Amino acid sequence: MDKFNGKVLNAEEFKKMDLEYRDAVKKVIVSHVANELKGALVFDEPAIRLAPTPRYKWLVSRNTMQEFGHHILFLRLAKDIGATWDEKKTLTLFDYPMKEWIEFGVIKAFGDVAELVELDDLIDSSYVPLANVAKETYPEEKFHVGLGKEILTDLIAEDKNNKKIINQKLGELFPLTLQFFGHAKSKNNELFVKWSIKKRSNTDMRRDYINRVVEIAESLNLDLPPVPKEYREELESM
C-alpha cells in the first residue's frame, strides 16, 4: 500500500484532495469533537464540585476549561472542512458513571494517557491544521495526566485504605481505556495510515498506551489489572 507523503496546508487544499482522504480526516476530527465535549461534561465539570479543597477546585476548573477548549478547537477544524458530527457517538469510557473524587483521579491519571497516545500520532499528521491543534493541546493533556497522578498520590498519603479503592477503580476503568484505540483490523485505521493522517496501527497505539500506564501504576505502587485476553492475543500476534 503506497503511503501519502505530502502535506495539506489548509482547508482550501483539503477540498482538492481525494474523497477518501477527505472522509478519513473528517472521521478523525469529528471523533475528537464529540469525545472532548463528552469527557468535559461527564467527568471534568462534575469534578469541580467533587474536589475537596479550593486548590483542587482551581486545578480542576483549569482542566475543565482546557477540555472544553479542545472541543472548540476541533470543532473549528470540522467547520472549516464541512464535517458534521454526532454528539451521541462517543467512546465507551465516557459511559462510566463517575460519582467520587477518587474515580476522577483514576480517570485523569490513566484515561487521559490514551489521548496523549492519540495526539502523538496526530502531531505529524499530513493535514497540517490537525497537526497544529494536536501540538497545541498536547501540553494541556500532559497537565491533566499529571493532575490525576497528584490526586492519587495525595489520596494514598491521606489514607492507606484508599490504595485498595484506587486499585478497584483501576480494575473497572482499565479495560474501558483499551477500547479507546479501536479494533486491531480496522479499515478506518488503515486509511488513516495510508494517508499519513496517523502514523501507527491501533495495536501499536494500544501497546504504547499499556506501556505508559504500567509505568504510572508502578510509580504509584498500584496494581494494574491484567490485560484482557482479547487484547493479549492481539498484542502477541502483531
N, C-alpha and C positions, 0 to 999 in steps of 0.2 A: 504494500500500500504506500503510494507516494505521499509524503507529507508536505503541507504548505509551509513555505519558509519565509513568506513575506510579512509585511506589517500593514494593517489597515488603520490609517491615522485618525479618521473621524467618521461621523455619520454619513457624510456625503460619499466618501469612498466605500463605506459599508453598503450603501444602496446599489453599488455597481458590482458587488460580489455575487458569486454563485448562490443560488437559492439555498443549497444545502448548508453553506457557510452561514448565511443569514439566519436560518432556522436554528442552527446549533448555538450561535451566540445568544439568540433570544432565549433559548431554553436555560442557559446558564444564568443569564441576568435575571429573568423573572423568578427563578428559584430563590435567588438571594433577596429579591424584593419581598417575596412572601415570607420567607423564613426569618429575615431580620425583624420584620414587623411583628410576627407571631411571638418570637422569643422575647421581644421587648414588652409585649402586652401580658404574656402569661408568666414570665419569670422576673424580669428586671423591675418593672414598675411595681408589682406587688411586694417585691423585696425591700423597697424603701420603708414600707410600713413594718415589715418583719425585723428590720435592722435594729439591734439592741442599744446602740449608742448614737449620739449626734454625729460623731466622726464617721461611723459606718453608714449612717443615713446620707451623709455628704458624699462619701465614696460611691455608694450605690446610685445616688442621684446622677453623679458624673457618668457612671457606667451606663445608666438608662438613657441619658441624653445622647451618648455616643451611639447606642444601639438604634435609637430612632433616627439619628443622623445617618447611619449606614443605610437604613431603609430608604431615606430620601435620596442619597447619592445613587444607589442602584436604580431607584425609580426614575431619576433623571436620565440615566442611561437608557432605560426601557422606553421612555417617551421619545427620546432623540431618534430611536430607530423604529418606532411604531410597534413596539412589543406590548401585548396585553398580558395581564397576569390575573391569576385566580388566587385570592387570599385564602381559600379553603385548602389549596394543595400545598401542604407543609409537611415537614418531617415528623415521623412518629415520636421523636424525642419531645416535641412540644405538646404532646398529649399527656405528658407526665403531670399528675396533679400535685404540684408543689404547694405545700402548706406550712413548711417550717424553715427557719433560718438556716439550719444545718443542711437542708436539702439544697438551698441556694448556693452554699459554699461548694458542695459537690458538683453541682451543675456548672459553676464557673470554672472550678479548678480542672475538671475533666471534660465536660461537654464542650467548652469553648476552644479547647485544643483542636477539635475537629475543624473548626472554622479557620484556625491558623494553617492547618494542613491544606485546606482548600485554597486559601489565599496564596500560599506558597506556589501553587500551580498556576495561579492567575497573574502573578506579578510579571511574568514574561509572555502574557497572552498576545496572540497576533492581533487582537483587537485592542489597540492602544488605549482608548478611553477606559476600557475594562481593566487593563493593567494598571492604569493610573489610580483608579478607585481602590484596587487591591493594595497598592503601595500606601495609599492614604489611610486606609482602615487597619492595616496590619499592626502598627504600634498600639492602637487602641485595643485591639483584640488581645495583644500580649498583656496589657494592663488588666483586662478582665480576668484572664487566667491567673495573673499574679494576685488579684483581689481574692479570688477563690482560695488560693493557697494560703493567703494571710488569714482568711476567715477560719479555715480548717485548723491552721496552726494555733490560733487563739482558742478555738473550742477544745482542742486536745489539751492544751495547757490549763485551761479552766477546770476541766473535769475529765478524769481518765475514762469514765464511762462513755464519754462522747465518741471515743475511738470505735467502740463497738457499734454505735449507731451509725457512724460515718461508713464503716465497712458494710453495714447492712444496706444503706442507701446506695453505696457504690455498686453493690451486687444487683440492685434494681436498675440502676441507670446505665451501667457499662454496656450491657447487650444492646440497649437502645442507641447508644452513640455509635456502635459499629455499623448500624443500618444507615448512618449518615452518608456513607460513600457509595451506596447503590450496589447492584448486582455485579458479580465478577465478570460475567459475559453480558455487557451492556452495549447495545448498538449505539446509544447516545454517546457513551464514553469513547467508543471507537471513533466517532465523528469528531468529538472534541479534540482527540489526539491527532487525528488526520489533519485537521485544520489548524493545529497548534494553538487552539484556544486554551487547552490544558496540556500538561506535559506527560502525566502518568496515568496508568490504569487505575481503576477503582481498587483493585487488590493492592497495588503498590502504595496507594494513599492510605488504605486501611492498615497496612503493615507499618507505615510511618507513624500513624496515629497510635497504634498499640505500643510501639517503642517509646513514644513520648510519654504516654500515660503511665507506663511501667516505671519510668524514671521519676515521675511525680509521686507515684504511690510509694516508691522506695524512699524518697526524700522525706516523706511524712510518716514513714513506718506504718503504712496501711497495707491491707491485704486486697490486692486487685483480684477479682474473681477470675476463674479460668475462662479462656476464650471459648465461646460455644463451638460445638463440634463442627457445624457447617462452615464456620469461618476458619477453624484449624485446618480442615481438609482443603479449603480454598488456598490458604497461605502455603501449605505444604506442596500443593500441586502446581503452583505457578511461581 
